[in-house]
Amino acid sequence: MVAAPRLRIRLQFEEGSRLGPGKADLLETIGKTGSISAAGREMKMSYTRAWALVEQMNESFAEPLVASARGGAKGGGAQLTEAGQQVLAAFRALETAAQQAGAAQIAAITALRKEAPDD
């Protein structure tokens, strides 16, 4: 069975920052794991890369999207802020709305593609 095509949304802001599915997935995974490093591992990206993406997002919005605490005796961790939860929810809603709005056009384009060769 062939998977249905996916519609991927990426927002490009005037100053050059972006918000797309990768950053949304990172926010979601931080929210689930409570850790930037654990989220990075789960997404198969380095801690350095995950941290850099979090910093980019925190700098791009009026309020930080992720709050983090360094490790130590009490341990560290990270969590989505209220703004982070709102941005993630709005982005996921945008993805759903775009997929639903474009379903007929996606089906029409898919119908015009070559069939995939059998393995």
Biopython code that builds the backbone (N, CA, C, O; Angstrom):
import numpy as np
from Bio.PDB.StructureBuilder import StructureBuilder

atoms = [
    (1, "MET", "N", (0.847, -1.188, 0.000)),
    (1, "MET", "CA", (0.000, 0.000, 0.000)),
    (1, "MET", "C", (0.889, 1.247, 0.000)),
    (1, "MET", "O", (1.841, 1.342, 0.774)),
    (2, "VAL", "N", (0.574, 2.168, -0.851)),
    (2, "VAL", "CA", (1.343, 3.403, -0.978)),
    (2, "VAL", "C", (0.794, 4.434, 0.008)),
    (2, "VAL", "O", (-0.417, 4.627, 0.110)),
    (3, "ALA", "N", (1.692, 5.085, 0.722)),
    (3, "ALA", "CA", (1.280, 6.110, 1.688)),
    (3, "ALA", "C", (0.758, 7.341, 0.957)),
    (3, "ALA", "O", (1.246, 7.699, -0.115)),
    (4, "ALA", "N", (-0.226, 7.969, 1.547)),
    (4, "ALA", "CA", (-0.768, 9.208, 0.976)),
    (4, "ALA", "C", (0.278, 10.312, 1.093)),
    (4, "ALA", "O", (1.048, 10.334, 2.053)),
    (5, "PRO", "N", (0.312, 11.217, 0.140)),
    (5, "PRO", "CA", (1.285, 12.312, 0.232)),
    (5, "PRO", "C", (0.983, 13.197, 1.442)),
    (5, "PRO", "O", (-0.159, 13.319, 1.883)),
    (6, "ARG", "N", (2.036, 13.801, 1.953)),
    (6, "ARG", "CA", (1.896, 14.705, 3.090)),
    (6, "ARG", "C", (2.039, 16.139, 2.600)),
    (6, "ARG", "O", (2.812, 16.425, 1.686)),
    (7, "LEU", "N", (1.304, 17.008, 3.204)),
    (7, "LEU", "CA", (1.431, 18.435, 2.968)),
    (7, "LEU", "C", (2.237, 18.990, 4.132)),
    (7, "LEU", "O", (1.861, 18.812, 5.291)),
    (8, "ARG", "N", (3.340, 19.658, 3.833)),
    (8, "ARG", "CA", (4.194, 20.197, 4.897)),
    (8, "ARG", "C", (4.170, 21.726, 4.814)),
    (8, "ARG", "O", (4.378, 22.311, 3.751)),
    (9, "ILE", "N", (3.917, 22.345, 5.943)),
    (9, "ILE", "CA", (3.813, 23.798, 6.046)),
    (9, "ILE", "C", (5.081, 24.343, 6.703)),
    (9, "ILE", "O", (5.565, 23.789, 7.690)),
    (10, "ARG", "N", (5.605, 25.417, 6.153)),
    (10, "ARG", "CA", (6.731, 26.108, 6.785)),
    (10, "ARG", "C", (6.417, 27.604, 6.721)),
    (10, "ARG", "O", (6.159, 28.154, 5.650)),
    (11, "LEU", "N", (6.443, 28.238, 7.874)),
    (11, "LEU", "CA", (6.215, 29.680, 7.929)),
    (11, "LEU", "C", (7.558, 30.390, 7.884)),
    (11, "LEU", "O", (8.461, 30.074, 8.660)),
    (12, "GLN", "N", (7.687, 31.338, 6.985)),
    (12, "GLN", "CA", (8.906, 32.135, 6.853)),
    (12, "GLN", "C", (8.539, 33.551, 7.295)),
    (12, "GLN", "O", (7.701, 34.210, 6.678)),
    (13, "PHE", "N", (9.173, 34.004, 8.366)),
    (13, "PHE", "CA", (8.878, 35.332, 8.886)),
    (13, "PHE", "C", (9.799, 36.362, 8.247)),
    (13, "PHE", "O", (10.856, 36.017, 7.719)),
    (14, "GLU", "N", (9.394, 37.627, 8.297)),
    (14, "GLU", "CA", (10.122, 38.702, 7.612)),
    (14, "GLU", "C", (11.592, 38.779, 7.986)),
    (14, "GLU", "O", (12.436, 39.012, 7.120)),
    (15, "GLU", "N", (11.914, 38.589, 9.250)),
    (15, "GLU", "CA", (13.306, 38.740, 9.679)),
    (15, "GLU", "C", (14.146, 37.517, 9.334)),
    (15, "GLU", "O", (15.342, 37.485, 9.627)),
    (16, "GLY", "N", (13.527, 36.503, 8.711)),
    (16, "GLY", "CA", (14.284, 35.345, 8.262)),
    (16, "GLY", "C", (14.106, 34.097, 9.107)),
    (16, "GLY", "O", (14.530, 33.016, 8.699)),
    (17, "SER", "N", (13.492, 34.220, 10.270)),
    (17, "SER", "CA", (13.283, 33.013, 11.080)),
    (17, "SER", "C", (12.156, 32.194, 10.455)),
    (17, "SER", "O", (11.319, 32.711, 9.714)),
    (18, "ARG", "N", (12.161, 30.906, 10.777)),
    (18, "ARG", "CA", (11.163, 29.996, 10.223)),
    (18, "ARG", "C", (10.593, 29.106, 11.319)),
    (18, "ARG", "O", (11.221, 28.860, 12.349)),
    (19, "LEU", "N", (9.382, 28.635, 11.058)),
    (19, "LEU", "CA", (8.755, 27.632, 11.902)),
    (19, "LEU", "C", (8.136, 26.613, 10.971)),
    (19, "LEU", "O", (7.260, 26.934, 10.168)),
    (20, "GLY", "N", (8.602, 25.376, 11.086)),
    (20, "GLY", "CA", (8.114, 24.316, 10.223)),
    (20, "GLY", "C", (7.899, 23.037, 10.997)),
    (20, "GLY", "O", (7.924, 23.033, 12.227)),
    (21, "PRO", "N", (7.687, 21.954, 10.277)),
    (21, "PRO", "CA", (7.370, 20.684, 10.934)),
    (21, "PRO", "C", (8.483, 20.161, 11.837)),
    (21, "PRO", "O", (8.196, 19.535, 12.857)),
    (22, "GLY", "N", (9.732, 20.400, 11.491)),
    (22, "GLY", "CA", (10.830, 19.925, 12.330)),
    (22, "GLY", "C", (10.854, 20.602, 13.688)),
    (22, "GLY", "O", (11.001, 19.943, 14.717)),
    (23, "LYS", "N", (10.710, 21.916, 13.689)),
    (23, "LYS", "CA", (10.691, 22.647, 14.963)),
    (23, "LYS", "C", (9.438, 22.315, 15.757)),
    (23, "LYS", "O", (9.487, 22.212, 16.982)),
    (24, "ALA", "N", (8.306, 22.144, 15.062)),
    (24, "ALA", "CA", (7.075, 21.757, 15.763)),
    (24, "ALA", "C", (7.245, 20.378, 16.398)),
    (24, "ALA", "O", (6.822, 20.158, 17.533)),
    (25, "ASP", "N", (7.863, 19.450, 15.666)),
    (25, "ASP", "CA", (8.121, 18.118, 16.228)),
    (25, "ASP", "C", (9.045, 18.211, 17.437)),
    (25, "ASP", "O", (8.853, 17.501, 18.424)),
    (26, "LEU", "N", (10.050, 19.087, 17.360)),
    (26, "LEU", "CA", (10.965, 19.260, 18.482)),
    (26, "LEU", "C", (10.216, 19.795, 19.702)),
    (26, "LEU", "O", (10.405, 19.292, 20.810)),
    (27, "LEU", "N", (9.373, 20.802, 19.513)),
    (27, "LEU", "CA", (8.573, 21.319, 20.628)),
    (27, "LEU", "C", (7.717, 20.210, 21.228)),
    (27, "LEU", "O", (7.660, 20.052, 22.447)),
    (28, "GLU", "N", (7.061, 19.454, 20.378)),
    (28, "GLU", "CA", (6.185, 18.379, 20.839)),
    (28, "GLU", "C", (6.975, 17.330, 21.634)),
    (28, "GLU", "O", (6.507, 16.844, 22.664)),
    (29, "THR", "N", (8.164, 16.989, 21.154)),
    (29, "THR", "CA", (8.973, 15.973, 21.808)),
    (29, "THR", "C", (9.553, 16.491, 23.126)),
    (29, "THR", "O", (9.659, 15.732, 24.090)),
    (30, "ILE", "N", (9.927, 17.763, 23.180)),
    (30, "ILE", "CA", (10.365, 18.355, 24.455)),
    (30, "ILE", "C", (9.217, 18.309, 25.454)),
    (30, "ILE", "O", (9.416, 17.969, 26.620)),
    (31, "GLY", "N", (8.019, 18.650, 24.999)),
    (31, "GLY", "CA", (6.857, 18.596, 25.877)),
    (31, "GLY", "C", (6.610, 17.195, 26.404)),
    (31, "GLY", "O", (6.207, 17.026, 27.555)),
    (32, "LYS", "N", (6.846, 16.198, 25.579)),
    (32, "LYS", "CA", (6.620, 14.799, 25.969)),
    (32, "LYS", "C", (7.717, 14.273, 26.888)),
    (32, "LYS", "O", (7.433, 13.571, 27.858)),
    (33, "THR", "N", (8.980, 14.612, 26.582)),
    (33, "THR", "CA", (10.105, 14.044, 27.329)),
    (33, "THR", "C", (10.551, 14.902, 28.510)),
    (33, "THR", "O", (11.160, 14.391, 29.449)),
    (34, "GLY", "N", (10.253, 16.201, 28.471)),
    (34, "GLY", "CA", (10.708, 17.093, 29.530)),
    (34, "GLY", "C", (12.190, 17.393, 29.466)),
    (34, "GLY", "O", (12.798, 17.792, 30.459)),
    (35, "SER", "N", (12.777, 17.196, 28.274)),
    (35, "SER", "CA", (14.223, 17.361, 28.153)),
    (35, "SER", "C", (14.601, 17.687, 26.709)),
    (35, "SER", "O", (14.109, 17.059, 25.771)),
    (36, "ILE", "N", (15.480, 18.675, 26.545)),
    (36, "ILE", "CA", (15.980, 18.996, 25.209)),
    (36, "ILE", "C", (16.880, 17.871, 24.713)),
    (36, "ILE", "O", (16.792, 17.479, 23.549)),
    (37, "SER", "N", (17.745, 17.349, 25.582)),
    (37, "SER", "CA", (18.657, 16.287, 25.143)),
    (37, "SER", "C", (17.894, 15.008, 24.811)),
    (37, "SER", "O", (18.215, 14.342, 23.827)),
    (38, "ALA", "N", (16.899, 14.657, 25.606)),
    (38, "ALA", "CA", (16.098, 13.459, 25.315)),
    (38, "ALA", "C", (15.307, 13.638, 24.028)),
    (38, "ALA", "O", (15.172, 12.700, 23.241)),
    (39, "ALA", "N", (14.787, 14.837, 23.814)),
    (39, "ALA", "CA", (14.062, 15.108, 22.569)),
    (39, "ALA", "C", (14.997, 14.975, 21.372)),
    (39, "ALA", "O", (14.632, 14.383, 20.356)),
    (40, "GLY", "N", (16.196, 15.524, 21.495)),
    (40, "GLY", "CA", (17.180, 15.399, 20.425)),
    (40, "GLY", "C", (17.508, 13.948, 20.131)),
    (40, "GLY", "O", (17.551, 13.541, 18.970)),
    (41, "ARG", "N", (17.741, 13.164, 21.176)),
    (41, "ARG", "CA", (18.042, 11.735, 20.974)),
    (41, "ARG", "C", (16.891, 11.030, 20.282)),
    (41, "ARG", "O", (17.105, 10.258, 19.348)),
    (42, "GLU", "N", (15.673, 11.288, 20.731)),
    (42, "GLU", "CA", (14.500, 10.643, 20.136)),
    (42, "GLU", "C", (14.349, 11.019, 18.664)),
    (42, "GLU", "O", (13.897, 10.214, 17.849)),
    (43, "MET", "N", (14.731, 12.246, 18.336)),
    (43, "MET", "CA", (14.607, 12.719, 16.946)),
    (43, "MET", "C", (15.883, 12.472, 16.136)),
    (43, "MET", "O", (15.982, 12.883, 14.979)),
    (44, "LYS", "N", (16.853, 11.798, 16.754)),
    (44, "LYS", "CA", (18.122, 11.486, 16.090)),
    (44, "LYS", "C", (18.878, 12.743, 15.651)),
    (44, "LYS", "O", (19.410, 12.822, 14.543)),
    (45, "MET", "N", (18.905, 13.711, 16.550)),
    (45, "MET", "CA", (19.699, 14.918, 16.306)),
    (45, "MET", "C", (20.563, 15.168, 17.535)),
    (45, "MET", "O", (20.235, 14.738, 18.641)),
    (46, "SER", "N", (21.651, 15.859, 17.325)),
    (46, "SER", "CA", (22.564, 16.127, 18.440)),
    (46, "SER", "C", (21.920, 17.108, 19.424)),
    (46, "SER", "O", (21.021, 17.873, 19.076)),
    (47, "TYR", "N", (22.409, 17.056, 20.648)),
    (47, "TYR", "CA", (21.960, 18.003, 21.658)),
    (47, "TYR", "C", (22.263, 19.427, 21.203)),
    (47, "TYR", "O", (21.458, 20.338, 21.395)),
    (48, "THR", "N", (23.446, 19.605, 20.592)),
    (48, "THR", "CA", (23.844, 20.934, 20.123)),
    (48, "THR", "C", (22.842, 21.475, 19.109)),
    (48, "THR", "O", (22.458, 22.643, 19.173)),
    (49, "ARG", "N", (22.422, 20.633, 18.179)),
    (49, "ARG", "CA", (21.452, 21.049, 17.155)),
    (49, "ARG", "C", (20.098, 21.351, 17.794)),
    (49, "ARG", "O", (19.474, 22.366, 17.487)),
    (50, "ALA", "N", (19.648, 20.465, 18.682)),
    (50, "ALA", "CA", (18.356, 20.678, 19.339)),
    (50, "ALA", "C", (18.373, 21.978, 20.143)),
    (50, "ALA", "O", (17.421, 22.756, 20.092)),
    (51, "TRP", "N", (19.456, 22.211, 20.883)),
    (51, "TRP", "CA", (19.574, 23.423, 21.686)),
    (51, "TRP", "C", (19.584, 24.664, 20.784)),
    (51, "TRP", "O", (18.954, 25.670, 21.110)),
    (52, "ALA", "N", (20.291, 24.596, 19.664)),
    (52, "ALA", "CA", (20.342, 25.743, 18.745)),
    (52, "ALA", "C", (18.954, 26.053, 18.189)),
    (52, "ALA", "O", (18.585, 27.221, 18.064)),
    (53, "LEU", "N", (18.189, 25.024, 17.859)),
    (53, "LEU", "CA", (16.831, 25.253, 17.345)),
    (53, "LEU", "C", (15.936, 25.861, 18.421)),
    (53, "LEU", "O", (15.123, 26.739, 18.132)),
    (54, "VAL", "N", (16.084, 25.397, 19.653)),
    (54, "VAL", "CA", (15.305, 25.971, 20.763)),
    (54, "VAL", "C", (15.677, 27.441, 20.946)),
    (54, "VAL", "O", (14.797, 28.285, 21.110)),
    (55, "GLU", "N", (16.958, 27.750, 20.918)),
    (55, "GLU", "CA", (17.388, 29.147, 21.048)),
    (55, "GLU", "C", (16.818, 30.013, 19.927)),
    (55, "GLU", "O", (16.368, 31.131, 20.176)),
    (56, "GLN", "N", (16.835, 29.498, 18.683)),
    (56, "GLN", "CA", (16.266, 30.245, 17.557)),
    (56, "GLN", "C", (14.794, 30.542, 17.803)),
    (56, "GLN", "O", (14.336, 31.668, 17.605)),
    (57, "MET", "N", (14.053, 29.519, 18.238)),
    (57, "MET", "CA", (12.622, 29.725, 18.486)),
    (57, "MET", "C", (12.399, 30.703, 19.631)),
    (57, "MET", "O", (11.549, 31.588, 19.531)),
    (58, "ASN", "N", (13.149, 30.554, 20.714)),
    (58, "ASN", "CA", (12.979, 31.450, 21.857)),
    (58, "ASN", "C", (13.271, 32.903, 21.485)),
    (58, "ASN", "O", (12.618, 33.817, 21.989)),
    (59, "GLU", "N", (14.242, 33.115, 20.611)),
    (59, "GLU", "CA", (14.594, 34.478, 20.191)),
    (59, "GLU", "C", (13.606, 35.058, 19.190)),
    (59, "GLU", "O", (13.520, 36.277, 19.048)),
    (60, "SER", "N", (12.858, 34.203, 18.492)),
    (60, "SER", "CA", (11.964, 34.657, 17.427)),
    (60, "SER", "C", (10.590, 35.080, 17.912)),
    (60, "SER", "O", (9.848, 35.730, 17.176)),
    (61, "PHE", "N", (10.245, 34.726, 19.128)),
    (61, "PHE", "CA", (8.911, 35.029, 19.632)),
    (61, "PHE", "C", (8.999, 36.005, 20.799)),
    (61, "PHE", "O", (10.040, 36.134, 21.443)),
    (62, "ALA", "N", (7.888, 36.688, 21.059)),
    (62, "ALA", "CA", (7.847, 37.696, 22.113)),
    (62, "ALA", "C", (8.167, 37.091, 23.478)),
    (62, "ALA", "O", (8.748, 37.756, 24.336)),
    (63, "GLU", "N", (7.791, 35.841, 23.674)),
    (63, "GLU", "CA", (8.086, 35.120, 24.911)),
    (63, "GLU", "C", (8.763, 33.810, 24.534)),
    (63, "GLU", "O", (8.486, 33.267, 23.464)),
    (64, "PRO", "N", (9.643, 33.288, 25.385)),
    (64, "PRO", "CA", (10.283, 32.003, 25.085)),
    (64, "PRO", "C", (9.246, 30.892, 24.927)),
    (64, "PRO", "O", (8.210, 30.899, 25.592)),
    (65, "LEU", "N", (9.534, 29.941, 24.044)),
    (65, "LEU", "CA", (8.643, 28.802, 23.838)),
    (65, "LEU", "C", (9.028, 27.627, 24.730)),
    (65, "LEU", "O", (8.198, 26.778, 25.053)),
    (66, "VAL", "N", (10.305, 27.592, 25.125)),
    (66, "VAL", "CA", (10.818, 26.510, 25.969)),
    (66, "VAL", "C", (11.559, 27.124, 27.152)),
    (66, "VAL", "O", (12.390, 28.015, 26.981)),
    (67, "ALA", "N", (11.252, 26.642, 28.343)),
    (67, "ALA", "CA", (11.982, 27.035, 29.548)),
    (67, "ALA", "C", (12.836, 25.838, 29.945)),
    (67, "ALA", "O", (12.352, 24.707, 29.982)),
    (68, "SER", "N", (14.103, 26.089, 30.239)),
    (68, "SER", "CA", (14.989, 24.984, 30.594)),
    (68, "SER", "C", (15.750, 25.313, 31.867)),
    (68, "SER", "O", (15.967, 26.472, 32.219)),
    (69, "ALA", "N", (16.144, 24.238, 32.542)),
    (69, "ALA", "CA", (16.971, 24.364, 33.743)),
    (69, "ALA", "C", (18.162, 23.441, 33.558)),
    (69, "ALA", "O", (18.015, 22.308, 33.100)),
    (70, "ARG", "N", (19.336, 23.928, 33.913)),
    (70, "ARG", "CA", (20.548, 23.118, 33.777)),
    (70, "ARG", "C", (20.517, 21.967, 34.757)),
    (70, "ARG", "O", (19.831, 22.008, 35.778)),
    (71, "GLY", "N", (21.279, 20.935, 34.421)),
    (71, "GLY", "CA", (21.406, 19.763, 35.290)),
    (71, "GLY", "C", (22.129, 20.122, 36.575)),
    (71, "GLY", "O", (22.415, 21.293, 36.825)),
    (72, "GLY", "N", (22.414, 19.158, 37.357)),
    (72, "GLY", "CA", (23.071, 19.377, 38.638)),
    (72, "GLY", "C", (22.467, 18.451, 39.674)),
    (72, "GLY", "O", (21.912, 17.406, 39.334)),
    (73, "ALA", "N", (22.571, 18.829, 40.919)),
    (73, "ALA", "CA", (22.080, 17.979, 42.000)),
    (73, "ALA", "C", (20.586, 17.697, 41.873)),
    (73, "ALA", "O", (20.131, 16.586, 42.147)),
    (74, "LYS", "N", (19.841, 18.690, 41.464)),
    (74, "LYS", "CA", (18.394, 18.526, 41.322)),
    (74, "LYS", "C", (18.010, 18.063, 39.917)),
    (74, "LYS", "O", (16.832, 17.828, 39.644)),
    (75, "GLY", "N", (18.980, 17.933, 39.037)),
    (75, "GLY", "CA", (18.675, 17.537, 37.664)),
    (75, "GLY", "C", (18.196, 18.722, 36.861)),
    (75, "GLY", "O", (17.820, 19.755, 37.416)),
    (76, "GLY", "N", (18.212, 18.571, 35.582)),
    (76, "GLY", "CA", (17.772, 19.648, 34.704)),
    (76, "GLY", "C", (16.444, 19.289, 34.090)),
    (76, "GLY", "O", (15.710, 18.447, 34.608)),
    (77, "GLY", "N", (16.151, 19.914, 33.018)),
    (77, "GLY", "CA", (14.919, 19.606, 32.316)),
    (77, "GLY", "C", (14.471, 20.783, 31.477)),
    (77, "GLY", "O", (15.059, 21.864, 31.510)),
    (78, "ALA", "N", (13.436, 20.546, 30.742)),
    (78, "ALA", "CA", (12.868, 21.592, 29.891)),
    (78, "ALA", "C", (11.372, 21.360, 29.788)),
    (78, "ALA", "O", (10.889, 20.231, 29.880)),
    (79, "GLN", "N", (10.666, 22.434, 29.598)),
    (79, "GLN", "CA", (9.223, 22.333, 29.398)),
    (79, "GLN", "C", (8.763, 23.440, 28.469)),
    (79, "GLN", "O", (9.392, 24.492, 28.358)),
    (80, "LEU", "N", (7.647, 23.173, 27.806)),
    (80, "LEU", "CA", (7.066, 24.209, 26.973)),
    (80, "LEU", "C", (6.427, 25.255, 27.875)),
    (80, "LEU", "O", (5.769, 24.930, 28.864)),
    (81, "THR", "N", (6.630, 26.501, 27.520)),
    (81, "THR", "CA", (5.951, 27.580, 28.224)),
    (81, "THR", "C", (4.522, 27.654, 27.703)),
    (81, "THR", "O", (4.155, 26.935, 26.774)),
    (82, "GLU", "N", (3.735, 28.508, 28.292)),
    (82, "GLU", "CA", (2.367, 28.729, 27.789)),
    (82, "GLU", "C", (2.427, 29.184, 26.324)),
    (82, "GLU", "O", (1.633, 28.738, 25.495)),
    (83, "ALA", "N", (3.371, 30.072, 26.019)),
    (83, "ALA", "CA", (3.526, 30.528, 24.629)),
    (83, "ALA", "C", (3.916, 29.365, 23.720)),
    (83, "ALA", "O", (3.424, 29.260, 22.596)),
    (84, "GLY", "N", (4.798, 28.495, 24.204)),
    (84, "GLY", "CA", (5.206, 27.334, 23.419)),
    (84, "GLY", "C", (4.038, 26.412, 23.131)),
    (84, "GLY", "O", (3.901, 25.906, 22.017)),
    (85, "GLN", "N", (3.202, 26.194, 24.124)),
    (85, "GLN", "CA", (2.009, 25.361, 23.933)),
    (85, "GLN", "C", (1.062, 25.997, 22.918)),
    (85, "GLN", "O", (0.481, 25.306, 22.081)),
    (86, "GLN", "N", (0.911, 27.322, 23.001)),
    (86, "GLN", "CA", (0.015, 28.020, 22.077)),
    (86, "GLN", "C", (0.545, 27.978, 20.645)),
    (86, "GLN", "O", (-0.215, 27.743, 19.706)),
    (87, "VAL", "N", (1.842, 28.205, 20.480)),
    (87, "VAL", "CA", (2.437, 28.174, 19.138)),
    (87, "VAL", "C", (2.314, 26.775, 18.545)),
    (87, "VAL", "O", (1.944, 26.627, 17.381)),
    (88, "LEU", "N", (2.619, 25.751, 19.333)),
    (88, "LEU", "CA", (2.529, 24.376, 18.846)),
    (88, "LEU", "C", (1.097, 24.031, 18.457)),
    (88, "LEU", "O", (0.867, 23.462, 17.389)),
    (89, "ALA", "N", (0.136, 24.367, 19.306)),
    (89, "ALA", "CA", (-1.267, 24.070, 19.013)),
    (89, "ALA", "C", (-1.733, 24.795, 17.752)),
    (89, "ALA", "O", (-2.426, 24.209, 16.919)),
    (90, "ALA", "N", (-1.357, 26.063, 17.608)),
    (90, "ALA", "CA", (-1.764, 26.828, 16.421)),
    (90, "ALA", "C", (-1.118, 26.264, 15.164)),
    (90, "ALA", "O", (-1.764, 26.195, 14.119)),
    (91, "PHE", "N", (0.152, 25.856, 15.246)),
    (91, "PHE", "CA", (0.833, 25.288, 14.079)),
    (91, "PHE", "C", (0.189, 23.971, 13.674)),
    (91, "PHE", "O", (-0.036, 23.736, 12.487)),
    (92, "ARG", "N", (-0.112, 23.107, 14.640)),
    (92, "ARG", "CA", (-0.763, 21.828, 14.332)),
    (92, "ARG", "C", (-2.151, 22.052, 13.734)),
    (92, "ARG", "O", (-2.553, 21.334, 12.818)),
    (93, "ALA", "N", (-2.883, 23.040, 14.244)),
    (93, "ALA", "CA", (-4.200, 23.365, 13.691)),
    (93, "ALA", "C", (-4.065, 23.873, 12.253)),
    (93, "ALA", "O", (-4.890, 23.543, 11.401)),
    (94, "LEU", "N", (-3.038, 24.669, 11.982)),
    (94, "LEU", "CA", (-2.778, 25.152, 10.624)),
    (94, "LEU", "C", (-2.491, 23.981, 9.681)),
    (94, "LEU", "O", (-3.008, 23.940, 8.565)),
    (95, "GLU", "N", (-1.670, 23.034, 10.131)),
    (95, "GLU", "CA", (-1.372, 21.853, 9.309)),
    (95, "GLU", "C", (-2.656, 21.088, 8.959)),
    (95, "GLU", "O", (-2.867, 20.701, 7.810)),
    (96, "THR", "N", (-3.499, 20.881, 9.964)),
    (96, "THR", "CA", (-4.747, 20.144, 9.751)),
    (96, "THR", "C", (-5.664, 20.890, 8.791)),
    (96, "THR", "O", (-6.239, 20.292, 7.882)),
    (97, "ALA", "N", (-5.797, 22.195, 8.994)),
    (97, "ALA", "CA", (-6.670, 23.002, 8.128)),
    (97, "ALA", "C", (-6.171, 22.989, 6.684)),
    (97, "ALA", "O", (-6.968, 22.867, 5.754)),
    (98, "ALA", "N", (-4.862, 23.115, 6.493)),
    (98, "ALA", "CA", (-4.307, 23.119, 5.137)),
    (98, "ALA", "C", (-4.500, 21.759, 4.469)),
    (98, "ALA", "O", (-4.843, 21.696, 3.288)),
    (99, "GLN", "N", (-4.285, 20.676, 5.209)),
    (99, "GLN", "CA", (-4.471, 19.327, 4.665)),
    (99, "GLN", "C", (-5.925, 19.126, 4.243)),
    (99, "GLN", "O", (-6.193, 18.593, 3.167)),
    (100, "GLN", "N", (-6.855, 19.548, 5.084)),
    (100, "GLN", "CA", (-8.277, 19.395, 4.770)),
    (100, "GLN", "C", (-8.683, 20.276, 3.595)),
    (100, "GLN", "O", (-9.414, 19.835, 2.708)),
    (101, "ALA", "N", (-8.212, 21.517, 3.587)),
    (101, "ALA", "CA", (-8.582, 22.446, 2.511)),
    (101, "ALA", "C", (-8.021, 22.003, 1.167)),
    (101, "ALA", "O", (-8.639, 22.234, 0.128)),
    (102, "GLY", "N", (-6.865, 21.375, 1.182)),
    (102, "GLY", "CA", (-6.229, 20.974, -0.074)),
    (102, "GLY", "C", (-6.445, 19.526, -0.463)),
    (102, "GLY", "O", (-5.829, 19.051, -1.417)),
    (103, "ALA", "N", (-7.311, 18.806, 0.254)),
    (103, "ALA", "CA", (-7.472, 17.367, 0.017)),
    (103, "ALA", "C", (-7.853, 17.047, -1.429)),
    (103, "ALA", "O", (-7.299, 16.116, -2.014)),
    (104, "ALA", "N", (-8.773, 17.786, -2.007)),
    (104, "ALA", "CA", (-9.196, 17.504, -3.388)),
    (104, "ALA", "C", (-8.052, 17.747, -4.369)),
    (104, "ALA", "O", (-7.847, 16.956, -5.291)),
    (105, "GLN", "N", (-7.314, 18.827, -4.178)),
    (105, "GLN", "CA", (-6.200, 19.130, -5.074)),
    (105, "GLN", "C", (-5.069, 18.111, -4.908)),
    (105, "GLN", "O", (-4.443, 17.713, -5.890)),
    (106, "ILE", "N", (-4.812, 17.696, -3.679)),
    (106, "ILE", "CA", (-3.788, 16.676, -3.438)),
    (106, "ILE", "C", (-4.185, 15.368, -4.127)),
    (106, "ILE", "O", (-3.344, 14.707, -4.736)),
    (107, "ALA", "N", (-5.459, 14.996, -4.032)),
    (107, "ALA", "CA", (-5.947, 13.779, -4.692)),
    (107, "ALA", "C", (-5.808, 13.892, -6.208)),
    (107, "ALA", "O", (-5.425, 12.925, -6.867)),
    (108, "ALA", "N", (-6.115, 15.066, -6.767)),
    (108, "ALA", "CA", (-6.010, 15.263, -8.214)),
    (108, "ALA", "C", (-4.559, 15.153, -8.676)),
    (108, "ALA", "O", (-4.274, 14.542, -9.706)),
    (109, "ILE", "N", (-3.656, 15.741, -7.920)),
    (109, "ILE", "CA", (-2.229, 15.673, -8.272)),
    (109, "ILE", "C", (-1.729, 14.230, -8.138)),
    (109, "ILE", "O", (-0.991, 13.741, -8.994)),
    (110, "THR", "N", (-2.129, 13.565, -7.076)),
    (110, "THR", "CA", (-1.717, 12.184, -6.843)),
    (110, "THR", "C", (-2.196, 11.274, -7.974)),
    (110, "THR", "O", (-1.472, 10.375, -8.401)),
    (111, "ALA", "N", (-3.408, 11.507, -8.454)),
    (111, "ALA", "CA", (-3.970, 10.681, -9.527)),
    (111, "ALA", "C", (-3.180, 10.816, -10.827)),
    (111, "ALA", "O", (-3.229, 9.915, -11.665)),
    (112, "LEU", "N", (-2.459, 11.907, -11.013)),
    (112, "LEU", "CA", (-1.696, 12.145, -12.227)),
    (112, "LEU", "C", (-0.273, 11.604, -12.155)),
    (112, "LEU", "O", (0.454, 11.662, -13.147)),
    (113, "ARG", "N", (0.137, 11.082, -11.008)),
    (113, "ARG", "CA", (1.490, 10.549, -10.857)),
    (113, "ARG", "C", (1.605, 9.160, -11.460)),
    (113, "ARG", "O", (0.615, 8.442, -11.602)),
    (114, "LYS", "N", (2.825, 8.796, -11.810)),
    (114, "LYS", "CA", (3.114, 7.431, -12.260)),
    (114, "LYS", "C", (2.909, 6.489, -11.095)),
    (114, "LYS", "O", (3.100, 6.868, -9.940)),
    (115, "GLU", "N", (2.525, 5.277, -11.392)),
    (115, "GLU", "CA", (2.425, 4.279, -10.343)),
    (115, "GLU", "C", (3.826, 3.854, -9.942)),
    (115, "GLU", "O", (4.717, 3.749, -10.784)),
    (116, "ALA", "N", (4.014, 3.611, -8.662)),
    (116, "ALA", "CA", (5.306, 3.163, -8.169)),
    (116, "ALA", "C", (5.546, 1.734, -8.621)),
    (116, "ALA", "O", (4.624, 0.918, -8.610)),
    (117, "PRO", "N", (6.778, 1.419, -9.020)),
    (117, "PRO", "CA", (7.053, 0.027, -9.429)),
    (117, "PRO", "C", (6.922, -0.920, -8.244)),
    (117, "PRO", "O", (7.231, -0.557, -7.109)),
    (118, "ASP", "N", (6.463, -2.135, -8.518)),
    (118, "ASP", "CA", (6.347, -3.136, -7.456)),
    (118, "ASP", "C", (7.734, -3.606, -7.059)),
    (118, "ASP", "O", (8.630, -3.724, -7.894)),
    (119, "ASP", "N", (7.898, -3.878, -5.753)),
    (119, "ASP", "CA", (9.182, -4.371, -5.258)),
    (119, "ASP", "C", (9.293, -5.860, -5.497)),
    (119, "ASP", "O", (10.306, -6.468, -5.149)),
]
sb = StructureBuilder()
sb.init_structure("model")
sb.init_model(0)
sb.init_chain("A")
sb.init_seg("    ")
for serial, (resi, resn, name, xyz) in enumerate(atoms, 1):
    if name == "N":
        sb.init_residue(resn, " ", resi, " ")
    sb.init_atom(name, np.array(xyz, "f"), 0.0, 1.0, " ", f" {name:<3s}", serial, name[0])
structure = sb.get_structure()
